[in-house]
Structures are given as structure tokens and as C-alpha cells.
Amino acid sequence: MQLKRVVVTGLGAITPLGNSVSEYWNGLINGVSGADVITHFDASLFKTHFACEVKNYDSNNFFDRKEARKYDLYAQYALVAAEEAVKDSKIDIEKENLNRIGVIWGSGIGGLNTFYNEVSDFAKGNGLPRFNPFFIPKMIADIAAGHISIKYGFRGPNFTTTSACASSANAIIDALMYIRLGKVDMIVSGGSEAAVNQAGLGGFNAMQALSQRNDDPKTASRPFDLDRDGFVLGEGGGCVILEEYEHAIARGAKIYCEVAGGGLSADAYHMTAPHPEGMGASLVMQNALEDAGMKIEDIDYINVHGTSTPLGDISEPMAIVRVFGEHAYKLNISSTKSMTGHLLGAAGAIEGIAAILAVQNDIIPPTINHFTNDPEIDQRLNFTFNKAQKRVVTNALSNTFGFGGHNASIIFKKFIG
């Protein structure tokens, strides 16, 4: 069968660099760090005292107080990002067939704040079983997709993908497939996460996964730098409106780019560590290229997973060289996690938005906080260190990899018509 073309017609974001897409993009291209001392709680007794928090966020600006109490913070971020994207896409709710608009969301953890608070309150309450009636619906990872569909009346496919840090990239690829097959006209997709709390910080600290550069948080996320010591925990959400091309043209929609293809793979190696030679990462990029019908020479930019961890930052460049050969040295590569921190299940969504805007604006956001080359990493690669670069970006690839060996890659293509 002839597959439908899929385009992006709306964007929304709430991130550590700003609470809208424009603020987020400006932060990226100007090399701003979103890291700072944690304000959500007192982290002074933890190994890590900082994170990339969403700033200047007041739920009262988006929800009435009674309504906000029904939503975990991750779901609030989802609704805020989706609202900006829906408005940006100029969907006419009154005219659309709402049976053919779906919501596919991603979250690696879901309502961790709610779970932590409810269990803590129970433990302090002399064992009395007093729980908030909203405990379960606030906590479950699928509820954000449900809330978005309820708000707008979208009755198409509705579910959440959970594949750790690949969750929202997985969601966007699923949305791509549903539209390609003609099942729906539009999908609201993306992801959100809000794990900057005692449980999130403590859990990742126990794994020795987080940077402990407490004396200099803003330079703590150092992808590909010799002195990197772990990732910086982030929070927020990103939303993309994916739409069937003919449907978008018929309603006169603004088109950011085309979604050319997506790939999925598994490392099948270790619970948390990447394959040391990047075999799963190589496979997922190859799968994305094949799905898009592209050659390696067609790719101009890769927004890499690049978490600032000792092992991952070695294996991913190795995979890129394996897949792209000599063309790897003509690519721009950057890790926007150097600025946003790691948004876990929301990483694929906000990094996908970074790739989309790189395609639209022909600007590569930088990898900031590079000070010292790592001899184990191929320095012939252009990591776009410390400063944004201008170049024509016809096709951008975005990588996200998750605990459990889950890998997802998406290719965004400049819209020609």
C-alpha cells in the first residue's frame, strides 16, 4: 500500500531553558545551561545538590487550584506542552473529525512525585491506611495521554509508551506509523517527566549515574568531555503535532518539517549500561535510514543521546562512525542535554523539537561545557562544541536510548512540498 506522508504542524515545550518553544530554542542556540541548585526540596544531604528544573512555573497560570490537585506534575507539564502545540497548529476543533485525532504520549516513570508523597504520608501516619482518592490516577504513566484527550475531545488512538529514556521518541514513531497507515489524520505526541524529587535524585545517586559537580552545576553536564562524571537530572515536557500531509495542506496548516522515518532496536546487552561498541545504537540508526529511504550522505545533523556518562559518550560516537563511515566527519553532532539535562522519558520529545528547529532554521545548537578532549572519543567528529553553528540542515536525525537497551531514532526532513 502507499504510505501517507507525515508532517509536523505544531510544537509545544516546557523545559529547564524556558516555558515555551521560543524560549527553549533561544536558550539552546545561545548555549544556556538550565542547571542550578535544586529548589523543589532540600537536597543538601544527597550526593548531588542540583538539577535542571523547570523555572518560574506556577500551576495557577494554567489550572484552577482544584483542578491542579488532580494532576501529578508530569501530567501538568504534558497538558501545558500540549496546549501550546495545539494552539500553534491552529486545529479547528469544531470542524475536525475528532474520531481521527489521537494522543500517543511517552513517560518513563509517570507520577513519581505523587507516589513518593503518598507513601511518605502513609509512613508518617502510624500505619493508618489514608490515601488520597486521586493517588492511583495521578500516579499511572498513561494518565497524561488520557487528560489531553479528555481536554480536547480527541477520540482516536490513545496510549502511552514506556521505554525509559526512549519513551517519547517511541511515542512519536508510533504516531508516525498510525498516520502513515491512514488510521488517523493527526496525533498529539511527545512526552513529559517530573522526577526531580527525593526518590528520583536518591535513586539515580545510588546508581552512581548523576554528576556530583556541586561546586559548579552549570558546567556539570559535559557530554564527550574527559572530565564528565554523570548526567544532570532534568524535568519538563515536549509536544509535537503530527499530521497527514494532504490533511495539513487542505486546512492550510503551517508545516515545520516532514517526519521522514523512524527506527527502533534493542541492545540486548545490559540492564543499564550501553553496548560497549554501540551495536544497538548502530542498528537503530540504520533502521531509521532504511525506513526513511535515505542514504547516509542525506543526513546533515545528529542530535545525539549524549548524556555525559563515561560509557555512553564513548559508544554512541563509535556507532555513528560505524554507520556513516567517512560521512560521519561531515556531520554536525550535538548533545542538547549539555543545556537541558536529561529529561528521561521526555528527552526524545524536546530533543526532537531541537532537531526540527535546526532543520527549519539551519542552525545547529551546541554541545556546551567542553573543556578537555577525551582520547577515547574520535575527535575528528564535529560535536559543535560550545557555540551554535550555521549550516543548511536538510535532514536531521535524533537519537534516544533507554535503560533496558531500548533505542529509538527519528529523521526529520526539511519540508519542500
Solvent accessible surface area in square Angstrom, and as a share of the most:
residue,aa,sasa,rsa
1,M,175,0.78
2,Q,160,0.71
3,L,81,0.40
4,K,92,0.39
5,R,88,0.32
6,V,2,0.01
7,V,0,0.00
8,V,0,0.00
9,T,1,0.00
10,G,0,0.00
11,L,2,0.01
12,G,0,0.00
13,A,1,0.01
14,I,0,0.00
15,T,0,0.00
16,P,4,0.03
17,L,24,0.12
18,G,13,0.12
19,N,41,0.21
20,S,27,0.18
21,V,18,0.11
22,S,70,0.45
23,E,89,0.40
24,Y,0,0.00
25,W,24,0.08
26,N,81,0.41
27,G,7,0.07
28,L,0,0.00
29,I,45,0.23
30,N,108,0.55
31,G,21,0.20
32,V,71,0.41
33,S,17,0.11
34,G,2,0.02
35,A,3,0.02
36,D,67,0.34
37,V,88,0.51
38,I,10,0.05
39,T,112,0.65
40,H,83,0.37
41,F,28,0.12
42,D,111,0.57
43,A,6,0.05
44,S,67,0.43
45,L,176,0.87
46,F,54,0.22
47,K,98,0.42
48,T,3,0.02
49,H,60,0.27
50,F,2,0.01
51,A,1,0.01
52,C,2,0.01
53,E,11,0.05
54,V,9,0.05
55,K,75,0.32
56,N,149,0.76
57,Y,50,0.19
58,D,62,0.32
59,S,28,0.18
60,N,81,0.41
61,N,109,0.56
62,F,84,0.35
63,F,16,0.07
64,D,93,0.48
65,R,175,0.64
66,K,147,0.62
67,E,61,0.28
68,A,12,0.09
69,R,165,0.60
70,K,79,0.33
71,Y,29,0.11
72,D,4,0.02
73,L,40,0.20
74,Y,0,0.00
75,A,0,0.00
76,Q,16,0.07
77,Y,2,0.01
78,A,0,0.00
79,L,6,0.03
80,V,9,0.05
81,A,0,0.00
82,A,0,0.00
83,E,45,0.20
84,E,51,0.23
85,A,0,0.00
86,V,11,0.07
87,K,138,0.58
88,D,32,0.17
89,S,3,0.02
90,K,159,0.67
91,I,17,0.08
92,D,58,0.30
93,I,55,0.28
94,E,161,0.72
95,K,171,0.72
96,E,29,0.13
97,N,77,0.40
98,L,26,0.13
99,N,85,0.44
100,R,81,0.29
101,I,0,0.00
102,G,1,0.01
103,V,0,0.00
104,I,0,0.00
105,W,0,0.00
106,G,0,0.00
107,S,0,0.00
108,G,20,0.19
109,I,69,0.35
110,G,1,0.01
111,G,1,0.01
112,L,31,0.15
113,N,28,0.15
114,T,10,0.06
115,F,93,0.39
116,Y,67,0.26
117,N,80,0.41
118,E,24,0.11
119,V,62,0.36
120,S,24,0.16
121,D,85,0.44
122,F,70,0.29
123,A,79,0.61
124,K,159,0.67
125,G,26,0.25
126,N,144,0.74
127,G,46,0.44
128,L,84,0.42
129,P,109,0.68
130,R,185,0.67
131,F,85,0.35
132,N,60,0.31
133,P,119,0.75
134,F,76,0.32
135,F,25,0.11
136,I,95,0.48
137,P,53,0.33
138,K,34,0.14
139,M,47,0.21
140,I,57,0.29
141,A,27,0.21
142,D,69,0.36
143,I,31,0.16
144,A,0,0.00
145,A,0,0.00
146,G,16,0.15
147,H,32,0.14
148,I,0,0.00
149,S,15,0.10
150,I,138,0.70
151,K,101,0.43
152,Y,33,0.13
153,G,25,0.24
154,F,6,0.02
155,R,156,0.57
156,G,13,0.13
157,P,35,0.22
158,N,61,0.31
159,F,65,0.27
160,T,26,0.15
161,T,17,0.10
162,T,84,0.49
163,S,10,0.07
164,A,27,0.21
165,C,13,0.08
166,A,1,0.00
167,S,0,0.00
168,S,0,0.00
169,A,2,0.02
170,N,24,0.13
171,A,0,0.00
172,I,1,0.00
173,I,3,0.02
174,D,35,0.18
175,A,0,0.00
176,L,1,0.00
177,M,66,0.29
178,Y,72,0.27
179,I,0,0.00
180,R,21,0.08
181,L,80,0.40
182,G,23,0.23
183,K,123,0.52
184,V,3,0.02
185,D,23,0.12
186,M,0,0.00
187,I,0,0.00
188,V,0,0.00
189,S,0,0.00
190,G,0,0.00
191,G,0,0.00
192,S,0,0.00
193,E,0,0.00
194,A,1,0.01
195,A,0,0.00
196,V,3,0.02
197,N,6,0.03
198,Q,58,0.26
199,A,40,0.31
200,G,4,0.04
201,L,0,0.00
202,G,24,0.23
203,G,37,0.36
204,F,25,0.10
205,N,7,0.03
206,A,79,0.61
207,M,86,0.38
208,Q,115,0.51
209,A,15,0.12
210,L,3,0.02
211,S,0,0.00
212,Q,74,0.33
213,R,49,0.18
214,N,51,0.26
215,D,131,0.68
216,D,56,0.29
217,P,21,0.13
218,K,98,0.41
219,T,25,0.15
220,A,0,0.00
221,S,5,0.03
222,R,26,0.09
223,P,0,0.00
224,F,1,0.00
225,D,0,0.00
226,L,85,0.42
227,D,71,0.37
228,R,20,0.07
229,D,54,0.28
230,G,1,0.01
231,F,10,0.04
232,V,3,0.02
233,L,1,0.01
234,G,0,0.00
235,E,1,0.00
236,G,0,0.00
237,G,0,0.00
238,G,0,0.00
239,C,0,0.00
240,V,1,0.01
241,I,0,0.00
242,L,0,0.00
243,E,0,0.00
244,E,19,0.09
245,Y,34,0.13
246,E,108,0.48
247,H,40,0.18
248,A,0,0.00
249,I,84,0.43
250,A,91,0.71
251,R,66,0.24
252,G,65,0.63
253,A,18,0.14
254,K,100,0.42
255,I,26,0.13
256,Y,26,0.10
257,C,0,0.00
258,E,18,0.08
259,V,5,0.03
260,A,15,0.12
261,G,0,0.00
262,G,5,0.05
263,G,4,0.04
264,L,80,0.40
265,S,19,0.12
266,A,63,0.48
267,D,22,0.11
268,A,100,0.77
269,Y,116,0.44
270,H,89,0.40
271,M,150,0.67
272,T,46,0.27
273,A,25,0.19
274,P,43,0.27
275,H,37,0.16
276,P,74,0.47
277,E,90,0.40
278,G,2,0.02
279,M,90,0.40
280,G,3,0.03
281,A,7,0.06
282,S,4,0.03
283,L,84,0.42
284,V,0,0.00
285,M,0,0.00
286,Q,81,0.36
287,N,44,0.23
288,A,0,0.00
289,L,11,0.05
290,E,141,0.63
291,D,52,0.27
292,A,22,0.17
293,G,70,0.67
294,M,29,0.13
295,K,136,0.58
296,I,54,0.27
297,E,100,0.45
298,D,47,0.25
299,I,0,0.00
300,D,21,0.11
301,Y,0,0.00
302,I,0,0.00
303,N,0,0.00
304,V,1,0.00
305,H,21,0.09
306,G,2,0.02
307,T,12,0.07
308,S,0,0.00
309,T,30,0.17
310,P,72,0.45
311,L,113,0.56
312,G,17,0.17
313,D,0,0.00
314,I,32,0.16
315,S,6,0.04
316,E,4,0.02
317,P,3,0.02
318,M,73,0.33
319,A,0,0.00
320,I,1,0.00
321,V,43,0.25
322,R,97,0.35
323,V,16,0.09
324,F,0,0.00
325,G,32,0.31
326,E,131,0.59
327,H,27,0.12
328,A,0,0.00
329,Y,47,0.18
330,K,141,0.60
331,L,1,0.00
332,N,5,0.03
333,I,0,0.00
334,S,0,0.00
335,S,0,0.00
336,T,0,0.00
337,K,2,0.01
338,S,2,0.01
339,M,1,0.00
340,T,0,0.00
341,G,1,0.01
342,H,4,0.02
343,L,1,0.01
344,L,6,0.03
345,G,0,0.00
346,A,0,0.00
347,A,1,0.00
348,G,1,0.01
349,A,0,0.00
350,I,0,0.00
351,E,1,0.01
352,G,0,0.00
353,I,0,0.00
354,A,0,0.00
355,A,0,0.00
356,I,0,0.00
357,L,10,0.05
358,A,0,0.00
359,V,0,0.00
360,Q,78,0.35
361,N,61,0.31
362,D,43,0.23
363,I,34,0.17
364,I,0,0.00
365,P,0,0.00
366,P,1,0.00
367,T,0,0.00
368,I,14,0.07
369,N,14,0.07
370,H,24,0.11
371,F,121,0.50
372,T,55,0.32
373,N,79,0.40
374,D,8,0.04
375,P,117,0.73
376,E,124,0.55
377,I,5,0.03
378,D,41,0.21
379,Q,70,0.31
380,R,164,0.60
381,L,8,0.04
382,N,51,0.26
383,F,2,0.01
384,T,0,0.00
385,F,51,0.21
386,N,79,0.41
387,K,154,0.65
388,A,24,0.19
389,Q,68,0.30
390,K,172,0.73
391,R,72,0.26
392,V,101,0.58
393,V,0,0.00
394,T,54,0.31
395,N,9,0.05
396,A,0,0.00
397,L,0,0.00
398,S,4,0.02
399,N,0,0.00
400,T,1,0.00
401,F,31,0.13
402,G,9,0.09
403,F,71,0.29
404,G,41,0.40
405,G,7,0.06
406,H,74,0.33
407,N,6,0.03
408,A,0,0.00
409,S,0,0.00
410,I,1,0.01
411,I,0,0.00
412,F,1,0.00
413,K,72,0.31
414,K,46,0.20
415,F,55,0.23
416,I,141,0.72
417,G,53,0.51
